[in-house]
Amino acid sequence: MRQHLTISKKGQVTLPAELRKKMGREAGGTVIAEERNGELVLRPAAVVEIDLYTDDQIARWDEEDRLDAQTRERILNKLDQKA
């Protein structure tokens, strides 16, 4: 499918509805634009939300999750029994 698109003064391009539907793109969706061998290529992008944690937060969680010696030994013994 070949379409002629116009670039606005702001550098915006509107993807025709037929093409958006065919490619499964919706309003607010994200695409990746890259130059490849002198051509402009658009491809779907996945947006993954991530959380960033400080070293202090991670250290606190490690400390909270630490097992006491007795609990650790009991778990290791159960694992040895299953092997």
PDB file of N, CA, C and O in Angstrom:
ATOM      1  N   MET A   1       0.849  -1.174   0.000  1.00  0.00           N
ATOM      2  CA  MET A   1       0.000   0.000   0.000  1.00  0.00           C
ATOM      3  C   MET A   1       0.893   1.234   0.000  1.00  0.00           C
ATOM      4  O   MET A   1       1.713   1.410   0.901  1.00  0.00           O
ATOM      5  N   ARG A   2       0.742   2.056  -0.971  1.00  0.00           N
ATOM      6  CA  ARG A   2       1.530   3.275  -1.086  1.00  0.00           C
ATOM      7  C   ARG A   2       0.604   4.460  -0.844  1.00  0.00           C
ATOM      8  O   ARG A   2      -0.469   4.556  -1.440  1.00  0.00           O
ATOM      9  N   GLN A   3       1.028   5.353   0.028  1.00  0.00           N
ATOM     10  CA  GLN A   3       0.252   6.554   0.354  1.00  0.00           C
ATOM     11  C   GLN A   3       1.188   7.753   0.279  1.00  0.00           C
ATOM     12  O   GLN A   3       2.363   7.648   0.632  1.00  0.00           O
ATOM     13  N   HIS A   4       0.685   8.862  -0.168  1.00  0.00           N
ATOM     14  CA  HIS A   4       1.436  10.115  -0.149  1.00  0.00           C
ATOM     15  C   HIS A   4       1.001  10.888   1.090  1.00  0.00           C
ATOM     16  O   HIS A   4      -0.184  11.166   1.270  1.00  0.00           O
ATOM     17  N   LEU A   5       1.955  11.232   1.938  1.00  0.00           N
ATOM     18  CA  LEU A   5       1.670  11.937   3.177  1.00  0.00           C
ATOM     19  C   LEU A   5       2.327  13.312   3.121  1.00  0.00           C
ATOM     20  O   LEU A   5       3.346  13.506   2.458  1.00  0.00           O
ATOM     21  N   THR A   6       1.727  14.252   3.824  1.00  0.00           N
ATOM     22  CA  THR A   6       2.261  15.612   3.869  1.00  0.00           C
ATOM     23  C   THR A   6       2.831  15.868   5.256  1.00  0.00           C
ATOM     24  O   THR A   6       2.219  15.530   6.269  1.00  0.00           O
ATOM     25  N   ILE A   7       4.000  16.464   5.282  1.00  0.00           N
ATOM     26  CA  ILE A   7       4.636  16.815   6.548  1.00  0.00           C
ATOM     27  C   ILE A   7       4.226  18.238   6.892  1.00  0.00           C
ATOM     28  O   ILE A   7       4.415  19.151   6.088  1.00  0.00           O
ATOM     29  N   SER A   8       3.663  18.434   8.084  1.00  0.00           N
ATOM     30  CA  SER A   8       3.217  19.769   8.512  1.00  0.00           C
ATOM     31  C   SER A   8       4.416  20.643   8.885  1.00  0.00           C
ATOM     32  O   SER A   8       5.549  20.165   8.934  1.00  0.00           O
ATOM     33  N   LYS A   9       4.157  21.918   9.144  1.00  0.00           N
ATOM     34  CA  LYS A   9       5.207  22.840   9.572  1.00  0.00           C
ATOM     35  C   LYS A   9       5.867  22.374  10.867  1.00  0.00           C
ATOM     36  O   LYS A   9       7.039  22.659  11.114  1.00  0.00           O
ATOM     37  N   LYS A  10       5.110  21.659  11.685  1.00  0.00           N
ATOM     38  CA  LYS A  10       5.642  21.150  12.948  1.00  0.00           C
ATOM     39  C   LYS A  10       6.340  19.800  12.772  1.00  0.00           C
ATOM     40  O   LYS A  10       6.813  19.207  13.741  1.00  0.00           O
ATOM     41  N   GLY A  11       6.399  19.323  11.527  1.00  0.00           N
ATOM     42  CA  GLY A  11       7.056  18.039  11.275  1.00  0.00           C
ATOM     43  C   GLY A  11       6.149  16.847  11.509  1.00  0.00           C
ATOM     44  O   GLY A  11       6.620  15.712  11.591  1.00  0.00           O
ATOM     45  N   GLN A  12       4.852  17.094  11.619  1.00  0.00           N
ATOM     46  CA  GLN A  12       3.904  16.014  11.896  1.00  0.00           C
ATOM     47  C   GLN A  12       3.403  15.381  10.607  1.00  0.00           C
ATOM     48  O   GLN A  12       3.243  16.045   9.583  1.00  0.00           O
ATOM     49  N   VAL A  13       3.161  14.075  10.687  1.00  0.00           N
ATOM     50  CA  VAL A  13       2.610  13.318   9.573  1.00  0.00           C
ATOM     51  C   VAL A  13       1.381  12.596  10.094  1.00  0.00           C
ATOM     52  O   VAL A  13       1.407  12.035  11.189  1.00  0.00           O
ATOM     53  N   THR A  14       0.309  12.605   9.322  1.00  0.00           N
ATOM     54  CA  THR A  14      -0.908  11.886   9.694  1.00  0.00           C
ATOM     55  C   THR A  14      -0.956  10.574   8.928  1.00  0.00           C
ATOM     56  O   THR A  14      -0.889  10.564   7.699  1.00  0.00           O
ATOM     57  N   LEU A  15      -1.070   9.474   9.649  1.00  0.00           N
ATOM     58  CA  LEU A  15      -1.209   8.182   8.994  1.00  0.00           C
ATOM     59  C   LEU A  15      -2.672   7.984   8.610  1.00  0.00           C
ATOM     60  O   LEU A  15      -3.550   8.139   9.459  1.00  0.00           O
ATOM     61  N   PRO A  16      -2.955   7.648   7.367  1.00  0.00           N
ATOM     62  CA  PRO A  16      -4.330   7.451   6.931  1.00  0.00           C
ATOM     63  C   PRO A  16      -5.022   6.352   7.743  1.00  0.00           C
ATOM     64  O   PRO A  16      -4.392   5.376   8.151  1.00  0.00           O
ATOM     65  N   ALA A  17      -6.328   6.527   7.971  1.00  0.00           N
ATOM     66  CA  ALA A  17      -7.103   5.592   8.794  1.00  0.00           C
ATOM     67  C   ALA A  17      -6.975   4.161   8.298  1.00  0.00           C
ATOM     68  O   ALA A  17      -6.828   3.237   9.098  1.00  0.00           O
ATOM     69  N   GLU A  18      -7.029   3.973   6.997  1.00  0.00           N
ATOM     70  CA  GLU A  18      -6.948   2.618   6.439  1.00  0.00           C
ATOM     71  C   GLU A  18      -5.626   1.938   6.822  1.00  0.00           C
ATOM     72  O   GLU A  18      -5.601   0.759   7.175  1.00  0.00           O
ATOM     73  N   LEU A  19      -4.552   2.686   6.747  1.00  0.00           N
ATOM     74  CA  LEU A  19      -3.243   2.155   7.101  1.00  0.00           C
ATOM     75  C   LEU A  19      -3.142   1.890   8.602  1.00  0.00           C
ATOM     76  O   LEU A  19      -2.601   0.866   9.019  1.00  0.00           O
ATOM     77  N   ARG A  20      -3.667   2.819   9.416  1.00  0.00           N
ATOM     78  CA  ARG A  20      -3.644   2.617  10.882  1.00  0.00           C
ATOM     79  C   ARG A  20      -4.410   1.360  11.252  1.00  0.00           C
ATOM     80  O   ARG A  20      -3.941   0.568  12.070  1.00  0.00           O
ATOM     81  N   LYS A  21      -5.580   1.164  10.663  1.00  0.00           N
ATOM     82  CA  LYS A  21      -6.385  -0.028  10.972  1.00  0.00           C
ATOM     83  C   LYS A  21      -5.660  -1.294  10.558  1.00  0.00           C
ATOM     84  O   LYS A  21      -5.609  -2.265  11.313  1.00  0.00           O
ATOM     85  N   LYS A  22      -5.101  -1.282   9.356  1.00  0.00           N
ATOM     86  CA  LYS A  22      -4.392  -2.448   8.844  1.00  0.00           C
ATOM     87  C   LYS A  22      -3.225  -2.825   9.750  1.00  0.00           C
ATOM     88  O   LYS A  22      -2.960  -4.006   9.971  1.00  0.00           O
ATOM     89  N   MET A  23      -2.534  -1.825  10.268  1.00  0.00           N
ATOM     90  CA  MET A  23      -1.360  -2.062  11.108  1.00  0.00           C
ATOM     91  C   MET A  23      -1.693  -2.158  12.596  1.00  0.00           C
ATOM     92  O   MET A  23      -0.800  -2.372  13.416  1.00  0.00           O
ATOM     93  N   GLY A  24      -2.973  -2.001  12.951  1.00  0.00           N
ATOM     94  CA  GLY A  24      -3.371  -2.122  14.351  1.00  0.00           C
ATOM     95  C   GLY A  24      -2.908  -0.975  15.225  1.00  0.00           C
ATOM     96  O   GLY A  24      -2.691  -1.164  16.422  1.00  0.00           O
ATOM     97  N   ARG A  25      -2.755   0.193  14.664  1.00  0.00           N
ATOM     98  CA  ARG A  25      -2.328   1.365  15.416  1.00  0.00           C
ATOM     99  C   ARG A  25      -3.536   2.194  15.797  1.00  0.00           C
ATOM    100  O   ARG A  25      -4.438   2.392  14.983  1.00  0.00           O
ATOM    101  N   GLU A  26      -3.560   2.679  17.029  1.00  0.00           N
ATOM    102  CA  GLU A  26      -4.664   3.506  17.520  1.00  0.00           C
ATOM    103  C   GLU A  26      -4.131   4.871  17.921  1.00  0.00           C
ATOM    104  O   GLU A  26      -2.926   5.061  18.084  1.00  0.00           O
ATOM    105  N   ALA A  27      -5.046   5.814  18.077  1.00  0.00           N
ATOM    106  CA  ALA A  27      -4.665   7.151  18.528  1.00  0.00           C
ATOM    107  C   ALA A  27      -3.904   7.040  19.844  1.00  0.00           C
ATOM    108  O   ALA A  27      -4.301   6.295  20.740  1.00  0.00           O
ATOM    109  N   GLY A  28      -2.830   7.773  19.950  1.00  0.00           N
ATOM    110  CA  GLY A  28      -2.006   7.735  21.157  1.00  0.00           C
ATOM    111  C   GLY A  28      -0.975   6.625  21.125  1.00  0.00           C
ATOM    112  O   GLY A  28      -0.134   6.532  22.019  1.00  0.00           O
ATOM    113  N   GLY A  29      -1.032   5.780  20.102  1.00  0.00           N
ATOM    114  CA  GLY A  29      -0.054   4.701  19.982  1.00  0.00           C
ATOM    115  C   GLY A  29       1.322   5.251  19.651  1.00  0.00           C
ATOM    116  O   GLY A  29       1.468   6.427  19.316  1.00  0.00           O
ATOM    117  N   THR A  30       2.310   4.408  19.745  1.00  0.00           N
ATOM    118  CA  THR A  30       3.687   4.825  19.534  1.00  0.00           C
ATOM    119  C   THR A  30       4.312   4.030  18.392  1.00  0.00           C
ATOM    120  O   THR A  30       4.104   2.823  18.269  1.00  0.00           O
ATOM    121  N   VAL A  31       5.077   4.726  17.565  1.00  0.00           N
ATOM    122  CA  VAL A  31       5.845   4.075  16.513  1.00  0.00           C
ATOM    123  C   VAL A  31       7.296   4.516  16.623  1.00  0.00           C
ATOM    124  O   VAL A  31       7.604   5.544  17.225  1.00  0.00           O
ATOM    125  N   ILE A  32       8.167   3.732  16.041  1.00  0.00           N
ATOM    126  CA  ILE A  32       9.579   4.071  15.982  1.00  0.00           C
ATOM    127  C   ILE A  32       9.870   4.524  14.563  1.00  0.00           C
ATOM    128  O   ILE A  32       9.516   3.837  13.604  1.00  0.00           O
ATOM    129  N   ALA A  33      10.504   5.663  14.425  1.00  0.00           N
ATOM    130  CA  ALA A  33      10.914   6.166  13.120  1.00  0.00           C
ATOM    131  C   ALA A  33      12.427   6.052  13.034  1.00  0.00           C
ATOM    132  O   ALA A  33      13.148   6.496  13.928  1.00  0.00           O
ATOM    133  N   GLU A  34      12.896   5.455  11.951  1.00  0.00           N
ATOM    134  CA  GLU A  34      14.336   5.346  11.776  1.00  0.00           C
ATOM    135  C   GLU A  34      14.705   5.483  10.308  1.00  0.00           C
ATOM    136  O   GLU A  34      13.913   5.182   9.416  1.00  0.00           O
ATOM    137  N   GLU A  35      15.905   5.935  10.086  1.00  0.00           N
ATOM    138  CA  GLU A  35      16.429   6.034   8.728  1.00  0.00           C
ATOM    139  C   GLU A  35      17.143   4.726   8.444  1.00  0.00           C
ATOM    140  O   GLU A  35      17.983   4.275   9.223  1.00  0.00           O
ATOM    141  N   ARG A  36      16.794   4.126   7.315  1.00  0.00           N
ATOM    142  CA  ARG A  36      17.415   2.858   6.944  1.00  0.00           C
ATOM    143  C   ARG A  36      17.756   2.910   5.453  1.00  0.00           C
ATOM    144  O   ARG A  36      16.866   2.885   4.604  1.00  0.00           O
ATOM    145  N   ASN A  37      19.025   2.981   5.153  1.00  0.00           N
ATOM    146  CA  ASN A  37      19.490   3.025   3.763  1.00  0.00           C
ATOM    147  C   ASN A  37      18.810   4.128   2.968  1.00  0.00           C
ATOM    148  O   ASN A  37      18.370   3.906   1.840  1.00  0.00           O
ATOM    149  N   GLY A  38      18.724   5.316   3.554  1.00  0.00           N
ATOM    150  CA  GLY A  38      18.151   6.457   2.856  1.00  0.00           C
ATOM    151  C   GLY A  38      16.635   6.478   2.828  1.00  0.00           C
ATOM    152  O   GLY A  38      16.050   7.344   2.178  1.00  0.00           O
ATOM    153  N   GLU A  39      15.980   5.549   3.516  1.00  0.00           N
ATOM    154  CA  GLU A  39      14.513   5.522   3.576  1.00  0.00           C
ATOM    155  C   GLU A  39      14.054   5.777   5.001  1.00  0.00           C
ATOM    156  O   GLU A  39      14.759   5.470   5.962  1.00  0.00           O
ATOM    157  N   LEU A  40      12.872   6.338   5.120  1.00  0.00           N
ATOM    158  CA  LEU A  40      12.255   6.540   6.429  1.00  0.00           C
ATOM    159  C   LEU A  40      11.372   5.327   6.704  1.00  0.00           C
ATOM    160  O   LEU A  40      10.462   5.027   5.932  1.00  0.00           O
ATOM    161  N   VAL A  41      11.639   4.645   7.789  1.00  0.00           N
ATOM    162  CA  VAL A  41      10.896   3.442   8.148  1.00  0.00           C
ATOM    163  C   VAL A  41      10.156   3.687   9.456  1.00  0.00           C
ATOM    164  O   VAL A  41      10.759   4.125  10.437  1.00  0.00           O
ATOM    165  N   LEU A  42       8.866   3.412   9.479  1.00  0.00           N
ATOM    166  CA  LEU A  42       8.057   3.471  10.701  1.00  0.00           C
ATOM    167  C   LEU A  42       7.699   2.047  11.076  1.00  0.00           C
ATOM    168  O   LEU A  42       7.308   1.247  10.226  1.00  0.00           O
ATOM    169  N   ARG A  43       7.836   1.741  12.351  1.00  0.00           N
ATOM    170  CA  ARG A  43       7.428   0.417  12.822  1.00  0.00           C
ATOM    171  C   ARG A  43       6.808   0.538  14.206  1.00  0.00           C
ATOM    172  O   ARG A  43       7.117   1.463  14.957  1.00  0.00           O
ATOM    173  N   PRO A  44       5.935  -0.402  14.535  1.00  0.00           N
ATOM    174  CA  PRO A  44       5.266  -0.341  15.840  1.00  0.00           C
ATOM    175  C   PRO A  44       6.282  -0.388  16.981  1.00  0.00           C
ATOM    176  O   PRO A  44       7.332  -1.022  16.880  1.00  0.00           O
ATOM    177  N   ALA A  45       5.943   0.289  18.047  1.00  0.00           N
ATOM    178  CA  ALA A  45       6.797   0.280  19.237  1.00  0.00           C
ATOM    179  C   ALA A  45       5.975  -0.192  20.420  1.00  0.00           C
ATOM    180  O   ALA A  45       4.780   0.089  20.515  1.00  0.00           O
ATOM    181  N   ALA A  46       6.619  -0.901  21.306  1.00  0.00           N
ATOM    182  CA  ALA A  46       5.978  -1.308  22.550  1.00  0.00           C
ATOM    183  C   ALA A  46       6.484  -0.381  23.652  1.00  0.00           C
ATOM    184  O   ALA A  46       7.685  -0.138  23.768  1.00  0.00           O
ATOM    185  N   VAL A  47       5.577   0.122  24.440  1.00  0.00           N
ATOM    186  CA  VAL A  47       5.948   0.987  25.548  1.00  0.00           C
ATOM    187  C   VAL A  47       5.761   0.183  26.828  1.00  0.00           C
ATOM    188  O   VAL A  47       4.671  -0.306  27.122  1.00  0.00           O
ATOM    189  N   VAL A  48       6.832   0.060  27.569  1.00  0.00           N
ATOM    190  CA  VAL A  48       6.812  -0.701  28.809  1.00  0.00           C
ATOM    191  C   VAL A  48       7.112   0.258  29.955  1.00  0.00           C
ATOM    192  O   VAL A  48       8.147   0.924  29.972  1.00  0.00           O
ATOM    193  N   GLU A  49       6.205   0.314  30.894  1.00  0.00           N
ATOM    194  CA  GLU A  49       6.405   1.194  32.042  1.00  0.00           C
ATOM    195  C   GLU A  49       7.327   0.507  33.040  1.00  0.00           C
ATOM    196  O   GLU A  49       7.143  -0.666  33.363  1.00  0.00           O
ATOM    197  N   ILE A  50       8.306   1.238  33.517  1.00  0.00           N
ATOM    198  CA  ILE A  50       9.226   0.677  34.497  1.00  0.00           C
ATOM    199  C   ILE A  50       9.259   1.561  35.737  1.00  0.00           C
ATOM    200  O   ILE A  50       8.971   2.756  35.677  1.00  0.00           O
ATOM    201  N   ASP A  51       9.609   0.958  36.840  1.00  0.00           N
ATOM    202  CA  ASP A  51       9.799   1.692  38.081  1.00  0.00           C
ATOM    203  C   ASP A  51      11.289   1.698  38.394  1.00  0.00           C
ATOM    204  O   ASP A  51      11.971   0.694  38.190  1.00  0.00           O
ATOM    205  N   LEU A  52      11.788   2.803  38.879  1.00  0.00           N
ATOM    206  CA  LEU A  52      13.182   2.903  39.279  1.00  0.00           C
ATOM    207  C   LEU A  52      13.242   2.962  40.798  1.00  0.00           C
ATOM    208  O   LEU A  52      12.458   3.663  41.437  1.00  0.00           O
ATOM    209  N   TYR A  53      14.183   2.217  41.363  1.00  0.00           N
ATOM    210  CA  TYR A  53      14.325   2.162  42.810  1.00  0.00           C
ATOM    211  C   TYR A  53      15.734   2.594  43.205  1.00  0.00           C
ATOM    212  O   TYR A  53      16.701   2.360  42.481  1.00  0.00           O
ATOM    213  N   THR A  54      15.822   3.217  44.348  1.00  0.00           N
ATOM    214  CA  THR A  54      17.126   3.641  44.854  1.00  0.00           C
ATOM    215  C   THR A  54      17.846   2.447  45.488  1.00  0.00           C
ATOM    216  O   THR A  54      17.222   1.445  45.836  1.00  0.00           O
ATOM    217  N   ASP A  55      19.149   2.569  45.629  1.00  0.00           N
ATOM    218  CA  ASP A  55      19.922   1.520  46.290  1.00  0.00           C
ATOM    219  C   ASP A  55      19.443   1.319  47.724  1.00  0.00           C
ATOM    220  O   ASP A  55      19.437   0.196  48.228  1.00  0.00           O
ATOM    221  N   ASP A  56      19.039   2.411  48.386  1.00  0.00           N
ATOM    222  CA  ASP A  56      18.546   2.312  49.764  1.00  0.00           C
ATOM    223  C   ASP A  56      17.256   1.502  49.828  1.00  0.00           C
ATOM    224  O   ASP A  56      17.083   0.690  50.737  1.00  0.00           O
ATOM    225  N   GLN A  57      16.347   1.712  48.871  1.00  0.00           N
ATOM    226  CA  GLN A  57      15.102   0.940  48.857  1.00  0.00           C
ATOM    227  C   GLN A  57      15.397  -0.545  48.661  1.00  0.00           C
ATOM    228  O   GLN A  57      14.833  -1.392  49.353  1.00  0.00           O
ATOM    229  N   ILE A  58      16.271  -0.853  47.729  1.00  0.00           N
ATOM    230  CA  ILE A  58      16.604  -2.252  47.460  1.00  0.00           C
ATOM    231  C   ILE A  58      17.259  -2.884  48.673  1.00  0.00           C
ATOM    232  O   ILE A  58      16.949  -4.025  49.016  1.00  0.00           O
ATOM    233  N   ALA A  59      18.155  -2.169  49.324  1.00  0.00           N
ATOM    234  CA  ALA A  59      18.822  -2.695  50.524  1.00  0.00           C
ATOM    235  C   ALA A  59      17.811  -2.953  51.628  1.00  0.00           C
ATOM    236  O   ALA A  59      17.906  -3.954  52.338  1.00  0.00           O
ATOM    237  N   ARG A  60      16.833  -2.045  51.780  1.00  0.00           N
ATOM    238  CA  ARG A  60      15.807  -2.232  52.811  1.00  0.00           C
ATOM    239  C   ARG A  60      14.981  -3.477  52.523  1.00  0.00           C
ATOM    240  O   ARG A  60      14.689  -4.255  53.432  1.00  0.00           O
ATOM    241  N   TRP A  61      14.598  -3.673  51.245  1.00  0.00           N
ATOM    242  CA  TRP A  61      13.805  -4.857  50.896  1.00  0.00           C
ATOM    243  C   TRP A  61      14.607  -6.140  51.096  1.00  0.00           C
ATOM    244  O   TRP A  61      14.068  -7.150  51.549  1.00  0.00           O
ATOM    245  N   ASP A  62      15.898  -6.097  50.758  1.00  0.00           N
ATOM    246  CA  ASP A  62      16.750  -7.266  50.986  1.00  0.00           C
ATOM    247  C   ASP A  62      16.786  -7.615  52.471  1.00  0.00           C
ATOM    248  O   ASP A  62      16.706  -8.783  52.852  1.00  0.00           O
ATOM    249  N   GLU A  63      16.908  -6.591  53.294  1.00  0.00           N
ATOM    250  CA  GLU A  63      16.959  -6.819  54.739  1.00  0.00           C
ATOM    251  C   GLU A  63      15.628  -7.375  55.251  1.00  0.00           C
ATOM    252  O   GLU A  63      15.609  -8.291  56.073  1.00  0.00           O
ATOM    253  N   GLU A  64      14.525  -6.822  54.767  1.00  0.00           N
ATOM    254  CA  GLU A  64      13.207  -7.291  55.197  1.00  0.00           C
ATOM    255  C   GLU A  64      12.944  -8.735  54.770  1.00  0.00           C
ATOM    256  O   GLU A  64      12.226  -9.468  55.451  1.00  0.00           O
ATOM    257  N   ASP A  65      13.525  -9.137  53.643  1.00  0.00           N
ATOM    258  CA  ASP A  65      13.295 -10.487  53.127  1.00  0.00           C
ATOM    259  C   ASP A  65      14.297 -11.519  53.633  1.00  0.00           C
ATOM    260  O   ASP A  65      14.156 -12.712  53.362  1.00  0.00           O
ATOM    261  N   ARG A  66      15.296 -11.066  54.359  1.00  0.00           N
ATOM    262  CA  ARG A  66      16.333 -11.981  54.838  1.00  0.00           C
ATOM    263  C   ARG A  66      15.731 -13.005  55.808  1.00  0.00           C
ATOM    264  O   ARG A  66      14.934 -12.660  56.681  1.00  0.00           O
ATOM    265  N   LEU A  67      16.125 -14.252  55.637  1.00  0.00           N
ATOM    266  CA  LEU A  67      15.626 -15.330  56.494  1.00  0.00           C
ATOM    267  C   LEU A  67      16.526 -15.488  57.711  1.00  0.00           C
ATOM    268  O   LEU A  67      17.742 -15.313  57.628  1.00  0.00           O
ATOM    269  N   ASP A  68      15.914 -15.821  58.841  1.00  0.00           N
ATOM    270  CA  ASP A  68      16.738 -16.139  60.001  1.00  0.00           C
ATOM    271  C   ASP A  68      17.335 -17.533  59.768  1.00  0.00           C
ATOM    272  O   ASP A  68      16.851 -18.291  58.928  1.00  0.00           O
ATOM    273  N   ALA A  69      18.382 -17.855  60.515  1.00  0.00           N
ATOM    274  CA  ALA A  69      19.131 -19.092  60.297  1.00  0.00           C
ATOM    275  C   ALA A  69      18.242 -20.336  60.399  1.00  0.00           C
ATOM    276  O   ALA A  69      18.381 -21.263  59.602  1.00  0.00           O
ATOM    277  N   GLN A  70      17.338 -20.358  61.371  1.00  0.00           N
ATOM    278  CA  GLN A  70      16.472 -21.513  61.576  1.00  0.00           C
ATOM    279  C   GLN A  70      15.520 -21.716  60.378  1.00  0.00           C
ATOM    280  O   GLN A  70      15.364 -22.839  59.897  1.00  0.00           O
ATOM    281  N   THR A  71      14.908 -20.668  59.916  1.00  0.00           N
ATOM    282  CA  THR A  71      13.994 -20.766  58.765  1.00  0.00           C
ATOM    283  C   THR A  71      14.765 -21.180  57.518  1.00  0.00           C
ATOM    284  O   THR A  71      14.297 -22.012  56.741  1.00  0.00           O
ATOM    285  N   ARG A  72      15.929 -20.608  57.330  1.00  0.00           N
ATOM    286  CA  ARG A  72      16.752 -20.959  56.168  1.00  0.00           C
ATOM    287  C   ARG A  72      17.106 -22.443  56.194  1.00  0.00           C
ATOM    288  O   ARG A  72      17.001 -23.119  55.171  1.00  0.00           O
ATOM    289  N   GLU A  73      17.519 -22.950  57.335  1.00  0.00           N
ATOM    290  CA  GLU A  73      17.890 -24.368  57.469  1.00  0.00           C
ATOM    291  C   GLU A  73      16.698 -25.272  57.199  1.00  0.00           C
ATOM    292  O   GLU A  73      16.838 -26.300  56.537  1.00  0.00           O
ATOM    293  N   ARG A  74      15.528 -24.901  57.705  1.00  0.00           N
ATOM    294  CA  ARG A  74      14.314 -25.701  57.489  1.00  0.00           C
ATOM    295  C   ARG A  74      13.968 -25.776  55.991  1.00  0.00           C
ATOM    296  O   ARG A  74      13.610 -26.841  55.488  1.00  0.00           O
ATOM    297  N   ILE A  75      14.076 -24.651  55.290  1.00  0.00           N
ATOM    298  CA  ILE A  75      13.785 -24.629  53.850  1.00  0.00           C
ATOM    299  C   ILE A  75      14.792 -25.486  53.093  1.00  0.00           C
ATOM    300  O   ILE A  75      14.408 -26.265  52.220  1.00  0.00           O
ATOM    301  N   LEU A  76      16.077 -25.351  53.417  1.00  0.00           N
ATOM    302  CA  LEU A  76      17.100 -26.139  52.741  1.00  0.00           C
ATOM    303  C   LEU A  76      16.891 -27.635  52.977  1.00  0.00           C
ATOM    304  O   LEU A  76      17.093 -28.438  52.067  1.00  0.00           O
ATOM    305  N   ASN A  77      16.496 -28.008  54.173  1.00  0.00           N
ATOM    306  CA  ASN A  77      16.228 -29.419  54.465  1.00  0.00           C
ATOM    307  C   ASN A  77      15.057 -29.938  53.636  1.00  0.00           C
ATOM    308  O   ASN A  77      15.107 -31.059  53.131  1.00  0.00           O
ATOM    309  N   LYS A  78      14.007 -29.136  53.492  1.00  0.00           N
ATOM    310  CA  LYS A  78      12.858 -29.554  52.683  1.00  0.00           C
ATOM    311  C   LYS A  78      13.261 -29.722  51.224  1.00  0.00           C
ATOM    312  O   LYS A  78      12.827 -30.658  50.552  1.00  0.00           O
ATOM    313  N   LEU A  79      14.083 -28.818  50.749  1.00  0.00           N
ATOM    314  CA  LEU A  79      14.545 -28.924  49.364  1.00  0.00           C
ATOM    315  C   LEU A  79      15.408 -30.171  49.159  1.00  0.00           C
ATOM    316  O   LEU A  79      15.315 -30.828  48.122  1.00  0.00           O
ATOM    317  N   ASP A  80      16.248 -30.496  50.148  1.00  0.00           N
ATOM    318  CA  ASP A  80      17.077 -31.709  50.051  1.00  0.00           C
ATOM    319  C   ASP A  80      16.222 -32.963  50.032  1.00  0.00           C
ATOM    320  O   ASP A  80      16.557 -33.929  49.346  1.00  0.00           O
ATOM    321  N   GLN A  81      15.111 -32.962  50.783  1.00  0.00           N
ATOM    322  CA  GLN A  81      14.213 -34.123  50.834  1.00  0.00           C
ATOM    323  C   GLN A  81      13.556 -34.376  49.493  1.00  0.00           C
ATOM    324  O   GLN A  81      13.301 -35.526  49.136  1.00  0.00           O
ATOM    325  N   LYS A  82      13.271 -33.297  48.732  1.00  0.00           N
ATOM    326  CA  LYS A  82      12.605 -33.432  47.438  1.00  0.00           C
ATOM    327  C   LYS A  82      13.570 -33.907  46.355  1.00  0.00           C
ATOM    328  O   LYS A  82      13.136 -34.466  45.348  1.00  0.00           O
ATOM    329  N   ALA A  83      14.861 -33.696  46.546  1.00  0.00           N
ATOM    330  CA  ALA A  83      15.843 -34.037  45.505  1.00  0.00           C
ATOM    331  C   ALA A  83      16.144 -35.508  45.441  1.00  0.00           C
ATOM    332  O   ALA A  83      16.949 -35.938  44.615  1.00  0.00           O
TER     333      ALA A  83
END
